Amino acid sequence: MTVKQPQAVEITPDKLAALQPFELTDHLERGRVLVFPTAPLQLPSDDELHFLKHQTPAYHTRKNISYYPRAQRVLGIKAPAAIEQRTQDILAAYQARVESCLQRLIPSFTPGWISATSSLRVFEENNRDIAIRSRSDRLHIDAGTYGASRGNLILRFLTNLDDKERVWRCKGTVSDLVESFGEEAGLKRGDSLLHDGLLNRIGSGMVRGLSQVFPVMGTLEQSAYDRAMRQMHNYMKESEAFHQESEGMVEIRFKPKSCWLVFADMAGHSCLSGEFAMINTFMVPRQNFRHPEFSPWETLRRYAAGQSALPPDIPLGT
Ligand SMILES: [Fe+2]
């Protein structure tokens, strides 16, 4: 059993100026965290940051305040209209800037992608008094938040807006996590791991239609793939033994005003501490991978077929 440490790869402005084709996407496909010590885009202004930090916390109704670009709605806040509108405007503008930044940095991932959410976090993540499956300070891979992804990937661009570091603890990448812990997590080998029944497909179609108008409805949609990923997510968050065993664990510290980019369903991660951050999410079609062998879908397909879940060894840059 070998659990890999997810690697953090620092992308300085000098490196950004001399990128090779696929350099960034090749790292991301391998579950690595790209760290930008200098933000590669314009951050919200000081005035906007002051507003978000001091005017919104009293009005949170959920873990995040999230703007949904496709529905053009903000959820997770109940505030006087002017505060809701300004919050929405700042989150929408930042999502648009992140989108154009990523179109520049990782163009091969963007065809057919979906701009999913622009989220604000303003509460300390450490030991929050919420259900264990919702806590960000427990190790996990992301799963199920966007309904049925059916193998499309959750790409997250994070920005530490605070004056102190945000600290992550990471452990494992999806393939070695499934290989080592799939059985303990209850994943059953065989065709049903990835294939949806007819009733599920019909129900999903209806929910998908409704979610164009009511974004939260989309989270109700299910697929076999998403259920399997959710099982891994739940196992990781709930297992004390998994948290105690240090093989494959690494701590990554993100400086104030730095950014990072990761497939949150590929690198095992938790946020040990941190308070004020933005999380911008895009759903990337798995077909956009240069090497689909690394994707969670292919990982689960190999596992379901009774093979090793680990991908072949493909050298970086090929
Ligand atoms: Fe997460």
Boltz pocket constraint, residues with backbone or C-beta under 6 A from the ligand:
constraints:
  - pocket:
      binder: B
      contacts: [[A, 136], [A, 140], [A, 141], [A, 142], [A, 264], [A, 269]]
      max_distance: 6.0
